[in-house]
Structure formats: C-alpha cells, structure tokens
Amino acid sequence: MVKATGHRYIVTDSEILNGEPIIANTRTPVRTIVEMWRSGTAPEEISLGLPYLTLAQVFDALSYYSDNQAQINNYIELNRIPHNSIDPLVK
C-alpha cells in the first residue's frame, strides 16, 4: 500500500523495501540519495548519475531527510555492510 509522506516525490510502500521511504514510482530509497550527497556528490550530479530521477526528486529526498534525519540515519545503519564482511580486495 502506497502512502504519501507530505513530500511531493517521497512515498512509502509496504511492498517495497518494507515501507522504507522511496522516490515515488521508483524503488530508490531516500537513503541512497542521502548517502551519495554525504559522500560529496552534488545534487545535480546525483540526478546525472541516476538519470531516471529529476533534480526536483533529488532535492525533495534531501528535504525529506532534513525533516526525518533520525529515521533515515537508522535505515542507513540497518543497511550498512559490516566492515568484516567486505572482501579485502574491495577495501
């Protein structure tokens, strides 16, 4: 079931990522946008790297994050790969 969040481009859907906030009509979680932004990628570059997203969608994801930091930070931590699980060749 799709639920609005009060942000134009952000929804939750109980059938996608267990209801984690996503960009509407995609499976892209808000946390993905936030992690790219935190790593130094400008919003304009995020929309170039994910060409199916508009710049407005990217900014709305960051706006959603601004309003819901604890929630999104929790999703980021829940999805983090433990350091000892990463192959040494990838490190």
N, C-alpha and C positions, 0 to 999 in steps of 0.2 A: 504494500500500500504506500503510495507516494504522499508525502506530507510537505506542505510549504514551511519555510523557516522564517519568513519575514524579509528574506533577501531574494531579490528577483530571480537570480540564477542558481540559487542553492536550495536543494531539497534533500529529504531523507526518503529512502525506500527500503522497507523491511526486507525486500528480496534482493537487495544489492548491498554487499559488504555489511550485512547485519544492521542496516539502518544508519550507517555512518554518513555524515553529510557529504554530498557529492554535487558536482556541477550538473544541473538539470539536463536530461536527455543524453547523459554520458555515464560511464562507470568511473569517472575520475574523481577521487576523493579530494576534499579540500586540503587534507594533509599533504598531498603531493605538491600542490601549488605552494603551500607554506614552506615545505622543505626545500623546494627549488629556490624560492625567494630568500630563505635564510642562508642558503649556500652562496648567495651573491648574484643570483640571476635576476636581472631586471624584469619587471612585469612584461615589458614589450618583448623581451627575449623569450619569456615563458610561452607567450602566445605564438611566437615563431617556431619554437621547439615542439609545441603541441598545436599544430595548425588547425585542428578541429575546434579549438577554443578561440573565442573572441577576446580582445583586450578587456572588454566590459566584464566578461565572465571571470577573467583572472583577477581584476580589481575587486569584483564582488566577493570572490573567495577570500581575498586578503581582508576585506571589510568584515566578512563573517568571522574570520579568525580574530580580528581585533575585538569583536564583541563576545567571542566564545573561546578565549585563549586556553583556559584550563581544559575544556573538552577536547579541543584539537591536539593540545600537547599530550593528553592522555592517549589519544589514538596513535600519535607518533610513537610514543613509548611502547604501546602494545604491539606495534608492527616492526619495531626495531629488531634487527638480526643480532643475536648475541655475538660479541666480539670473538669468542672462542669457536663459533660455528662458521666463521668465514675462512675459506681456504687460504693458506699462507701465500699462495701465488697471486691471489686477488688483492691482498693487503699491499 
